Amino acid sequence: MKTLKETIEDMLKLMELAAIWIDSKVVVETENGELLSTLRITKGMHIRVVSGTILDIREDAPANYTVLKCLGDIYSTQLQMELISNSGEILKLILK
C-alpha cells in the first residue's frame, strides 16, 4: 500500500496530455497546414513562440516551433509543452 507521500508524489508527476487549453485564442497552424484560431493546443501543431509567449501566426510572422508533447499533472497545476524549433532545437515551454 502506498504512503500518503507516495500518493501525493504520483499526483504531481507530469503525464502526457492530449491537449493544453489556454486562456486566450491564438492562431496556430495545424499539421495539414490550415490556420486555426483556437484555445486548444495539441501535439503536431505549429506555433509561434517569442520570449516564452505563444503568439498568433501571421503571414509576416510564421510558426517557429512544432509541438512534440503536451504535459501536465493530474490537477493541471503544472502545464508545459515540449517543442522543436524549425532549426531542430528542443525547447521546454512552461505555461504554469
HELIX and SHEET records of a PDB file:
HELIX    1   1 LEU A    4  LEU A   12  1                                   9    
SHEET    1   A 4 MET A  15  LEU A  17  0                                        
SHEET    2   A 4 TYR A  65  GLY A  72 -1                                        
SHEET    3   A 4 HIS A  46  VAL A  50 -1                                        
SHEET    4   A 4 THR A  53  LEU A  55 -1                                        
SHEET    1   B 4 MET A  15  LEU A  17  0                                        
SHEET    2   B 4 TYR A  65  GLY A  72 -1                                        
SHEET    3   B 4 LEU A  79  SER A  85 -1                                        
SHEET    4   B 4 ILE A  90  ILE A  94 -1                                        
SHEET    1   C 2 ALA A  19  GLU A  29  0                                        
SHEET    2   C 2 LEU A  35  THR A  42 -1                                        
END                                                                             
